[in-house]
């Protein structure tokens, strides 16, 4: 799916132009329409700051109705534009004056979150963003939201080698006269997603204390659940980062039987509700729209956490039994995708050691028992040695050999300790 984003300025101020793309002219009023004609596909999304009310409605009472009802606002803009496009009424900040004054109190963070979560809902894989029109602050917010969305998309498939997504910024010079010919410039816009744990505080999504308390109480059960899911994410992340593959074969250590899409839907519902909270006051010839400030960092990082968890769950679902060659092959591929090749070398070393020790094994024994008498001493620092040997701590790892197949598992009584080590490896 392809999206074409454009921040809308005063709808009455746009002139028709001849947009030149790849040497061919496209006569349109909006660059977004020219891009769609050039691509022969795409969903146009106009980002409409609600501050445009002072440009499209001279009557303050009618403006008030538009600000209270997004559907009416969209209908009015649609009538003015007369184009086939999706219209997103986005939160504004600042003071705007026409026949009356409209003041918007809140934060540009609200705008960033609004655009970001709408992109998440739609799930686009190709995006063209026009950065040549609209008030600068909203164009900047669109770019920042796009940057976060690209990161979100890449995290969702980071263990699988990344998600294929294309994003371009589109620009034209200022259009001064009707039917002016302008060359369209397209520039690649990309981000790099790193395998690092998002600092997600799901409850801390609003800077307004009273609103935050109200949301926290209303969705207390969900916030407790997502705290547990984020802990699971942390343990799984540490299992990969610190090279302990066997933990993923034990649901008692890391339980990844989780519906990440459901978590995301529930969190999205909370953000939608939070964004709808606003107070509107009228005094003399001034309309004031006051919104609680959304903490974009915590909102977006929570989406990042859910996205990465989704990738880990998909990886976990691909695992079969903990057969030693299968573990090595699967995790070497994983580490290559994540740029953790050094983990592969340590894992290969430790698996080769187990293979040599189990050469004459029949049945199942503790790894410690396979060592010669000189190597049978238990660890003085179990946690350190657990991470130093790819999670195959000799006094808790059981080795089973049937024919030429070697499988591994942990002693059941060691599960609690391992969970604690993964929760806090340091």
MARLO-283975 format. One record per residue (C-alpha): residue in one letter; x, y, z. Coordinates in nm, 4 decimals, decimal comma, always signed. Last residue first. Layout:
<atoms>
ATOM  zami         u         v         w
ATOM     a         X         Y         Z
...
</atoms>
This chain:
<atoms>
ATOM  zami         u         v         w
ATOM     x   +2,4229   -0,7377   +3,5281
ATOM     x   +2,1873   -0,9814   +3,3562
ATOM     x   +1,8737   -0,8493   +3,5319
ATOM     x   +1,5529   -1,0057   +3,4019
ATOM     x   +1,7528   -1,2729   +3,2260
ATOM     x   +1,9294   -1,3715   +3,5506
ATOM     x   +1,6018   -1,3740   +3,7458
ATOM     x   +1,4298   -1,5923   +3,4888
ATOM     x   +1,7286   -1,8283   +3,4978
ATOM     x   +1,7042   -1,8616   +3,8763
ATOM     x   +1,3330   -1,9485   +3,8600
ATOM     x   +1,3881   -2,2093   +3,5895
ATOM     x   +1,6689   -2,3954   +3,7702
ATOM     x   +1,4381   -2,6465   +3,9434
ATOM     x   +1,3151   -2,7720   +3,6061
ATOM     x   +1,6702   -2,8698   +3,5025
ATOM     x   +1,7293   -2,7089   +3,1651
ATOM     x   +1,6956   -2,8755   +2,8259
ATOM     x   +1,9141   -2,9967   +2,5419
ATOM     x   +1,8779   -3,2328   +2,2492
ATOM     x   +2,1457   -3,4366   +2,0729
ATOM     x   +2,0614   -3,6504   +1,7722
ATOM     x   +2,3088   -3,9139   +1,6526
ATOM     x   +2,1151   -4,2141   +1,7864
ATOM     x   +1,9300   -4,0592   +2,0801
ATOM     x   +2,1426   -3,8300   +2,2933
ATOM     x   +2,0110   -3,6162   +2,5801
ATOM     x   +2,2012   -3,3356   +2,7503
ATOM     x   +2,0609   -3,1681   +3,0620
ATOM     x   +2,1843   -2,8179   +3,1438
ATOM     x   +2,1688   -2,6992   +3,5091
ATOM     x   +2,5153   -2,7836   +3,6457
ATOM     x   +2,6977   -2,7259   +3,3160
ATOM     x   +2,5670   -2,3765   +3,2495
ATOM     x   +2,4728   -2,3843   +2,8817
ATOM     x   +2,3467   -2,0251   +2,8655
ATOM     x   +2,5871   -1,9347   +2,5853
ATOM     x   +2,8861   -2,0150   +2,8079
ATOM     x   +2,9793   -1,6784   +2,9618
ATOM     x   +2,6142   -1,5910   +3,0284
ATOM     x   +2,5594   -1,8903   +3,2568
ATOM     x   +2,9129   -1,8581   +3,3934
ATOM     x   +2,8395   -1,5109   +3,5302
ATOM     x   +2,5058   -1,6146   +3,6800
ATOM     x   +2,6479   -1,9296   +3,8368
ATOM     x   +2,9374   -1,7555   +4,0146
ATOM     x   +3,1307   -2,0204   +4,2078
ATOM     x   +3,0440   -2,2688   +3,9367
ATOM     x   +3,0378   -2,6386   +4,0197
ATOM     x   +3,3492   -2,8579   +3,9983
ATOM     x   +3,3265   -3,1483   +3,7556
ATOM     x   +3,6090   -3,0401   +3,5271
ATOM     x   +3,8922   -3,2439   +3,6843
ATOM     x   +3,6700   -3,5527   +3,6980
ATOM     x   +3,6232   -3,5513   +3,3214
ATOM     x   +3,3173   -3,3575   +3,2003
ATOM     x   +3,0043   -3,5437   +3,1005
ATOM     x   +2,8592   -3,5238   +3,4526
ATOM     x   +2,8448   -3,1440   +3,4383
ATOM     x   +2,6302   -3,1634   +3,1256
ATOM     x   +2,3645   -3,3427   +3,3290
ATOM     x   +2,2785   -3,6742   +3,1707
ATOM     x   +2,0278   -3,8215   +2,9271
ATOM     x   +2,0373   -4,1492   +2,7345
ATOM     x   +2,3595   -4,2855   +2,5977
ATOM     x   +2,6575   -4,0538   +2,5748
ATOM     x   +2,9701   -4,1594   +2,3886
ATOM     x   +3,0182   -3,8423   +2,1861
ATOM     x   +2,8406   -3,6242   +2,4427
ATOM     x   +3,1553   -3,4387   +2,5561
ATOM     x   +3,2583   -3,3679   +2,1967
ATOM     x   +2,9100   -3,2455   +2,1042
ATOM     x   +2,8906   -3,0267   +2,4143
ATOM     x   +3,2231   -2,8607   +2,3275
ATOM     x   +3,1101   -2,8032   +1,9680
ATOM     x   +2,7974   -2,6348   +2,1050
ATOM     x   +3,0055   -2,4030   +2,3215
ATOM     x   +3,2348   -2,2938   +2,0364
ATOM     x   +2,9495   -2,2430   +1,7911
ATOM     x   +2,7634   -2,0311   +2,0449
ATOM     x   +3,0725   -1,8177   +2,1094
ATOM     x   +3,1269   -1,7611   +1,7361
ATOM     x   +2,7604   -1,6930   +1,6713
ATOM     x   +2,7457   -1,4321   +1,9497
ATOM     x   +3,0246   -1,2417   +1,7726
ATOM     x   +2,7978   -1,2259   +1,4671
ATOM     x   +2,5555   -0,9948   +1,6465
ATOM     x   +2,4615   -0,7801   +1,3448
ATOM     x   +2,0913   -0,8435   +1,4003
ATOM     x   +2,0239   -1,0447   +1,0853
ATOM     x   +2,3506   -1,2369   +1,1329
ATOM     x   +2,2552   -1,3119   +1,4927
ATOM     x   +1,9275   -1,4640   +1,3764
ATOM     x   +2,0942   -1,6799   +1,1119
ATOM     x   +2,3453   -1,8064   +1,3678
ATOM     x   +2,0508   -1,8616   +1,6020
ATOM     x   +1,8639   -2,0956   +1,3715
ATOM     x   +2,1679   -2,2977   +1,2559
ATOM     x   +2,3097   -2,3416   +1,6063
ATOM     x   +1,9781   -2,4345   +1,7641
ATOM     x   +1,9034   -2,6788   +1,4809
ATOM     x   +2,2403   -2,8469   +1,5301
ATOM     x   +2,1718   -2,8907   +1,9046
ATOM     x   +1,8147   -3,0118   +1,8872
ATOM     x   +1,5975   -2,7858   +2,1022
ATOM     x   +1,2704   -2,8748   +1,9255
ATOM     x   +1,1074   -2,6524   +1,6639
ATOM     x   +1,1394   -2,2755   +1,6544
ATOM     x   +0,9404   -2,0698   +1,4017
ATOM     x   +0,6873   -1,9531   +1,6619
ATOM     x   +0,9724   -1,7964   +1,8621
ATOM     x   +1,0732   -1,5845   +1,5615
ATOM     x   +0,7172   -1,4582   +1,5174
ATOM     x   +0,7018   -1,3804   +1,8910
ATOM     x   +1,0329   -1,1920   +1,8714
ATOM     x   +0,9045   -0,9781   +1,5837
ATOM     x   +0,5820   -0,9008   +1,7712
ATOM     x   +0,7816   -0,8069   +2,0816
ATOM     x   +0,9755   -0,5601   +1,8670
ATOM     x   +0,6497   -0,3965   +1,7560
ATOM     x   +0,5026   -0,3940   +2,1068
ATOM     x   +0,8185   -0,2234   +2,2344
ATOM     x   +0,8184   +0,0287   +1,9490
ATOM     x   +0,4515   +0,1080   +2,0197
ATOM     x   +0,5485   +0,1679   +2,3826
ATOM     x   +0,8394   +0,3830   +2,2630
ATOM     x   +0,5946   +0,5917   +2,0587
ATOM     x   +0,3656   +0,6665   +2,3519
ATOM     x   +0,6500   +0,7226   +2,5976
ATOM     x   +0,8365   +0,9627   +2,3675
ATOM     x   +0,5186   +1,1387   +2,2529
ATOM     x   +0,4226   +1,2564   +2,6000
ATOM     x   +0,0700   +1,3831   +2,5268
ATOM     x   -0,0155   +1,7303   +2,6515
ATOM     x   -0,3781   +1,7642   +2,7635
ATOM     x   -0,5692   +1,9659   +2,5015
ATOM     x   -0,7062   +2,3193   +2,5274
ATOM     x   -0,8955   +2,4831   +2,2418
ATOM     x   -0,9500   +2,8553   +2,3008
ATOM     x   -1,1914   +3,0485   +2,0797
ATOM     x   -1,1467   +3,4266   +2,0921
ATOM     x   -1,3842   +3,7038   +1,9884
ATOM     x   -1,5158   +3,7771   +2,3395
ATOM     x   -1,4337   +3,4623   +2,5368
ATOM     x   -1,5153   +3,1135   +2,4123
ATOM     x   -1,3740   +2,8004   +2,5704
ATOM     x   -1,3150   +2,4537   +2,4245
ATOM     x   -1,1840   +2,1670   +2,6357
ATOM     x   -1,0152   +1,8638   +2,4836
ATOM     x   -0,9939   +1,4885   +2,5261
ATOM     x   -1,0169   +1,3178   +2,1884
ATOM     x   -0,6428   +1,2516   +2,1855
ATOM     x   -0,6641   +1,0537   +2,5093
ATOM     x   -0,9401   +0,8340   +2,3699
ATOM     x   -0,7431   +0,7565   +2,0562
ATOM     x   -0,4354   +0,6855   +2,2683
ATOM     x   -0,6327   +0,4420   +2,4852
ATOM     x   -0,7785   +0,2635   +2,1816
ATOM     x   -0,4286   +0,2354   +2,0322
ATOM     x   -0,3136   +0,0593   +2,3490
ATOM     x   -0,5940   -0,1942   +2,3147
ATOM     x   -0,5204   -0,2495   +1,9458
ATOM     x   -0,1485   -0,2884   +2,0155
ATOM     x   -0,2080   -0,5473   +2,2857
ATOM     x   -0,4421   -0,7373   +2,0516
ATOM     x   -0,1783   -0,7362   +1,7768
ATOM     x   +0,0835   -0,8677   +2,0210
ATOM     x   -0,1238   -1,1758   +2,1072
ATOM     x   +0,1129   -1,3508   +2,3477
ATOM     x   +0,2274   -1,7130   +2,3785
ATOM     x   +0,5792   -1,5802   +2,4307
ATOM     x   +0,6321   -1,7310   +2,7756
ATOM     x   +0,9992   -1,6888   +2,8583
ATOM     x   +1,1302   -1,9040   +3,1426
ATOM     x   +0,8415   -2,1455   +3,1982
ATOM     x   +0,7825   -2,1425   +2,8243
ATOM     x   +1,1234   -2,3149   +2,7862
ATOM     x   +1,2573   -2,3439   +2,4291
ATOM     x   +1,3459   -1,9733   +2,4144
ATOM     x   +1,5770   -2,0138   +2,7166
ATOM     x   +1,8003   -2,2457   +2,5098
ATOM     x   +1,9261   -1,9554   +2,2991
ATOM     x   +2,1344   -1,7811   +2,5682
ATOM     x   +2,3424   -1,5311   +2,3675
ATOM     x   +2,3584   -1,2134   +2,5784
ATOM     x   +2,1718   -1,0029   +2,3227
ATOM     x   +1,9257   -1,2771   +2,2382
ATOM     x   +1,8287   -1,3818   +2,5903
ATOM     x   +1,8492   -1,0176   +2,6960
ATOM     x   +1,5844   -0,9255   +2,4376
ATOM     x   +1,3686   -1,2173   +2,5500
ATOM     x   +1,3954   -1,1055   +2,9140
ATOM     x   +1,3186   -0,7443   +2,8248
ATOM     x   +1,0237   -0,8453   +2,6071
ATOM     x   +0,8834   -1,0555   +2,8911
ATOM     x   +0,9165   -0,7523   +3,1201
ATOM     x   +0,7366   -0,5458   +2,8562
ATOM     x   +0,4589   -0,8039   +2,8538
ATOM     x   +0,4272   -0,7841   +3,2321
ATOM     x   +0,4019   -0,4047   +3,2234
ATOM     x   +0,1480   -0,4486   +2,9435
ATOM     x   -0,0716   -0,6538   +3,1746
ATOM     x   -0,0584   -0,4050   +3,4617
ATOM     x   -0,1376   -0,1218   +3,2199
ATOM     x   -0,4330   -0,3189   +3,0826
ATOM     x   -0,5812   -0,3851   +3,4257
ATOM     x   -0,5458   -0,0192   +3,5314
ATOM     x   -0,7240   +0,1118   +3,2216
ATOM     x   -0,9729   +0,3433   +3,3916
ATOM     x   -0,7420   +0,4165   +3,6833
ATOM     x   -0,4433   +0,5028   +3,4651
ATOM     x   -0,6557   +0,7153   +3,2294
ATOM     x   -0,7920   +0,9200   +3,5209
ATOM     x   -0,4509   +0,9574   +3,6849
ATOM     x   -0,2949   +1,0712   +3,3563
ATOM     x   -0,5750   +1,3226   +3,2993
ATOM     x   -0,5293   +1,4693   +3,6472
ATOM     x   -0,1503   +1,4880   +3,6114
ATOM     x   -0,1344   +1,6448   +3,2639
ATOM     x   +0,1917   +1,5223   +3,1092
ATOM     x   +0,0242   +1,2241   +2,9441
ATOM     x   +0,1689   +0,8939   +2,8266
ATOM     x   +0,3397   +0,7852   +3,1482
ATOM     x   +0,1389   +0,4641   +3,1874
ATOM     x   +0,3135   +0,2867   +2,8994
ATOM     x   +0,6653   +0,3641   +3,0163
ATOM     x   +0,8736   +0,2226   +2,7305
ATOM     x   +1,2511   +0,2641   +2,7107
ATOM     x   +1,2862   +0,0653   +2,3886
ATOM     x   +1,5408   -0,2208   +2,4108
ATOM     x   +1,8030   -0,2028   +2,1389
ATOM     x   +1,8308   -0,3914   +1,8119
ATOM     x   +1,8799   -0,0844   +1,5982
ATOM     x   +1,6435   +0,0616   +1,3407
ATOM     x   +1,8123   +0,2801   +1,0820
ATOM     x   +1,6019   +0,5505   +0,9239
ATOM     x   +1,5244   +0,6393   +0,5645
ATOM     x   +1,4154   +0,9276   +0,3448
ATOM     x   +1,5048   +0,9080   -0,0228
ATOM     x   +1,4680   +1,2416   -0,2016
ATOM     x   +1,2204   +1,3309   -0,4751
ATOM     x   +1,2364   +1,6650   -0,6536
ATOM     x   +0,9427   +1,7891   -0,8616
ATOM     x   +1,0194   +2,0448   -1,1295
ATOM     x   +0,7759   +2,3336   -1,1486
ATOM     x   +0,5903   +2,4692   -1,4526
ATOM     x   +0,3588   +2,7553   -1,3572
ATOM     x   -0,0041   +2,6994   -1,4564
ATOM     x   -0,1267   +2,9891   -1,2360
ATOM     x   +0,1479   +3,2056   -1,0909
ATOM     x   +0,3755   +3,2006   -0,7856
ATOM     x   +0,4284   +2,8318   -0,7100
ATOM     x   +0,7116   +2,8049   -0,4572
ATOM     x   +0,9705   +2,5439   -0,5488
ATOM     x   +0,8730   +2,1740   -0,5383
ATOM     x   +0,9610   +1,9022   -0,2860
ATOM     x   +0,8904   +1,5339   -0,2205
ATOM     x   +1,0363   +1,3354   +0,0675
ATOM     x   +1,0565   +0,9638   -0,0079
ATOM     x   +0,9862   +0,6498   +0,1923
ATOM     x   +1,0149   +0,2864   +0,0900
ATOM     x   +0,9518   -0,0067   +0,3229
ATOM     x   +1,0784   -0,3651   +0,3141
ATOM     x   +1,0662   -0,5003   +0,6674
ATOM     x   +1,3826   -0,6075   +0,8460
ATOM     x   +1,6034   -0,9156   +0,8621
ATOM     x   +1,3627   -1,1520   +1,0382
ATOM     x   +1,4658   -1,0424   +1,3859
ATOM     x   +1,3933   -0,6790   +1,2913
ATOM     x   +1,0516   -0,7518   +1,1418
ATOM     x   +0,8304   -0,5270   +1,3583
ATOM     x   +1,1336   -0,3129   +1,4419
ATOM     x   +1,1486   -0,1965   +1,0806
ATOM     x   +0,7864   -0,0830   +1,0807
ATOM     x   +0,8239   +0,1066   +1,4092
ATOM     x   +1,1400   +0,2789   +1,2869
ATOM     x   +0,9626   +0,3876   +0,9681
ATOM     x   +0,6726   +0,5158   +1,1793
ATOM     x   +0,9053   +0,7190   +1,4001
ATOM     x   +1,0615   +0,8932   +1,1013
ATOM     x   +0,7174   +0,9526   +0,9510
ATOM     x   +0,5975   +1,1171   +1,2733
ATOM     x   +0,9072   +1,3398   +1,2699
ATOM     x   +0,8473   +1,4330   +0,9052
ATOM     x   +0,4806   +1,5112   +0,9747
ATOM     x   +0,5716   +1,7228   +1,2788
ATOM     x   +0,8190   +1,9211   +1,0647
ATOM     x   +0,5452   +1,9813   +0,8072
ATOM     x   +0,3191   +2,0918   +1,0925
ATOM     x   +0,5698   +2,3457   +1,2257
ATOM     x   +0,6513   +2,4700   +0,8754
ATOM     x   +0,2942   +2,5744   +0,7872
ATOM     x   +0,1724   +2,3864   +0,4826
ATOM     x   +0,3408   +2,3166   +0,1524
ATOM     x   +0,6820   +2,2001   +0,0265
ATOM     x   +0,7339   +1,8914   +0,2432
ATOM     x   +0,5272   +1,6487   +0,0347
ATOM     x   +0,5603   +1,3007   +0,1849
ATOM     x   +0,5685   +0,9905   -0,0358
ATOM     x   +0,5171   +0,6664   +0,1566
ATOM     x   +0,5512   +0,2998   +0,0606
ATOM     x   +0,4782   +0,0113   +0,3007
ATOM     x   +0,1659   +0,1621   +0,4598
ATOM     x   +0,0231   +0,0050   +0,7770
ATOM     x   -0,3042   +0,2004   +0,8001
ATOM     x   -0,3368   +0,1980   +1,1770
ATOM     x   +0,0353   +0,2642   +1,2220
ATOM     x   +0,0118   +0,5665   +0,9913
ATOM     x   -0,2747   +0,6998   +1,2042
ATOM     x   -0,0621   +0,6386   +1,5130
ATOM     x   +0,2227   +0,8491   +1,3781
ATOM     x   +0,0037   +1,1388   +1,2604
ATOM     x   -0,1673   +1,1747   +1,5988
ATOM     x   +0,1538   +1,1212   +1,7966
ATOM     x   +0,3335   +1,3981   +1,6054
ATOM     x   +0,0394   +1,6364   +1,6449
ATOM     x   +0,0147   +1,5757   +2,0195
ATOM     x   +0,3907   +1,6321   +2,0499
ATOM     x   +0,3322   +1,9749   +1,8891
ATOM     x   +0,1936   +2,0647   +2,2293
ATOM     x   -0,1251   +2,1805   +2,3955
ATOM     x   -0,3082   +2,5105   +2,3798
ATOM     x   -0,4706   +2,6144   +2,0524
ATOM     x   -0,5891   +2,9755   +2,0271
ATOM     x   -0,8397   +3,0785   +1,7632
ATOM     x   -0,8927   +3,4515   +1,7099
ATOM     x   -1,1810   +3,6103   +1,5154
ATOM     x   -1,2278   +3,7463   +1,1642
ATOM     x   -0,8873   +3,5900   +1,1013
ATOM     x   -0,6263   +3,5270   +1,3701
ATOM     x   -0,4293   +3,2166   +1,4653
ATOM     x   -0,2630   +3,1443   +1,7999
ATOM     x   -0,0378   +2,8459   +1,8618
ATOM     x   -0,0691   +2,4676   +1,8470
ATOM     x   -0,2743   +2,2541   +1,6109
ATOM     x   -0,4203   +1,9043   +1,6439
ATOM     x   -0,4699   +1,7141   +1,3145
ATOM     x   -0,7870   +1,6814   +1,1070
ATOM     x   -0,7015   +1,3892   +0,8793
ATOM     x   -0,8612   +1,4064   +0,5351
ATOM     x   -0,8494   +1,1060   +0,3015
ATOM     x   -0,8472   +1,2099   -0,0623
ATOM     x   -1,0565   +1,2202   -0,3783
ATOM     x   -1,0600   +1,5917   -0,4517
ATOM     x   -1,3214   +1,8681   -0,4326
ATOM     x   -1,0973   +2,0783   -0,2091
ATOM     x   -1,3569   +2,3148   -0,0605
ATOM     x   -1,6303   +2,0536   -0,0184
ATOM     x   -1,3794   +1,8108   +0,1349
ATOM     x   -1,2686   +2,0791   +0,3816
ATOM     x   -1,6282   +2,1281   +0,4989
ATOM     x   -1,6903   +1,7534   +0,5239
ATOM     x   -1,3710   +1,7038   +0,7225
ATOM     x   -1,4700   +1,9747   +0,9725
ATOM     x   -1,8205   +1,8290   +1,0041
ATOM     x   -1,6708   +1,4875   +1,0811
ATOM     x   -1,4199   +1,6406   +1,3226
ATOM     x   -1,6998   +1,7862   +1,5389
ATOM     x   -1,6248   +2,0349   +1,8166
ATOM     x   -1,3850   +2,2443   +1,6092
ATOM     x   -1,6344   +2,2570   +1,3230
ATOM     x   -1,9168   +2,3709   +1,5497
ATOM     x   -1,6968   +2,6482   +1,6943
ATOM     x   -1,6148   +2,7672   +1,3448
ATOM     x   -1,9882   +2,8007   +1,2766
ATOM     x   -2,0240   +3,0208   +1,5834
ATOM     x   -1,7162   +3,2232   +1,4844
ATOM     x   -1,8437   +3,3056   +1,1354
ATOM     x   -1,5560   +3,3629   +0,8929
ATOM     x   -1,4961   +2,9919   +0,8242
ATOM     x   -1,2266   +2,8510   +0,5940
ATOM     x   -0,9202   +3,0491   +0,6996
ATOM     x   -0,9857   +3,0707   +1,0757
ATOM     x   -1,0745   +2,6993   +1,0765
ATOM     x   -0,7300   +2,6290   +0,9347
ATOM     x   -0,6182   +2,6015   +1,2997
ATOM     x   -0,7568   +2,2459   +1,2886
ATOM     x   -0,4412   +2,1450   +1,1030
ATOM     x   -0,5430   +1,9365   +0,7971
ATOM     x   -0,3089   +1,6523   +0,7034
ATOM     x   -0,4181   +1,5557   +0,3530
ATOM     x   -0,3856   +1,1829   +0,2879
ATOM     x   -0,3720   +1,0640   -0,0719
ATOM     x   -0,3913   +0,6871   -0,1161
ATOM     x   -0,1680   +0,5613   -0,3950
ATOM     x   -0,1738   +0,4406   -0,7543
ATOM     x   -0,0782   +0,5387   -1,1091
ATOM     x   +0,2575   +0,6506   -0,9680
ATOM     x   +0,2629   +0,9666   -1,1839
ATOM     x   -0,1076   +1,0346   -1,1304
ATOM     x   -0,0634   +0,9811   -0,7572
ATOM     x   +0,2340   +1,2163   -0,7471
ATOM     x   +0,0402   +1,4800   -0,9422
ATOM     x   -0,2508   +1,4548   -0,6998
ATOM     x   -0,0171   +1,4990   -0,4022
ATOM     x   +0,1345   +1,8052   -0,5724
ATOM     x   -0,2005   +1,9795   -0,5518
ATOM     x   -0,3787   +2,1848   -0,8182
ATOM     x   -0,2889   +1,9490   -1,0994
ATOM     x   -0,1440   +1,9462   -1,4485
ATOM     x   +0,1073   +1,6600   -1,4677
ATOM     x   +0,4045   +1,7203   -1,6947
ATOM     x   +0,6558   +1,4496   -1,7948
ATOM     x   +1,0343   +1,4773   -1,7740
ATOM     x   +1,0652   +1,2290   -1,4884
ATOM     x   +0,8220   +1,4394   -1,2846
ATOM     x   +0,7256   +1,7924   -1,3916
ATOM     x   +0,4317   +1,9452   -1,2042
ATOM     x   +0,2404   +2,1864   -1,4229
ATOM     x   +0,0555   +2,4035   -1,1767
ATOM     x   -0,2915   +2,4918   -1,0548
ATOM     x   -0,2858   +2,7495   -0,7776
ATOM     x   -0,3412   +2,6833   -0,4060
ATOM     x   -0,4351   +2,9692   -0,1735
ATOM     x   -0,8032   +2,8925   -0,1191
ATOM     x   -0,7263   +2,5675   +0,0660
ATOM     x   -0,5122   +2,7619   +0,3193
ATOM     x   -0,2362   +2,5149   +0,3991
ATOM     x   -0,2731   +2,1379   +0,3848
ATOM     x   +0,0080   +1,9093   +0,4945
ATOM     x   +0,0595   +1,6492   +0,2223
ATOM     x   +0,1065   +1,2756   +0,2521
ATOM     x   +0,0963   +1,0267   -0,0347
ATOM     x   +0,0487   +0,6725   +0,0920
ATOM     x   +0,1246   +0,3482   -0,0928
ATOM     x   +0,0000   +0,0000   +0,0000
</atoms>
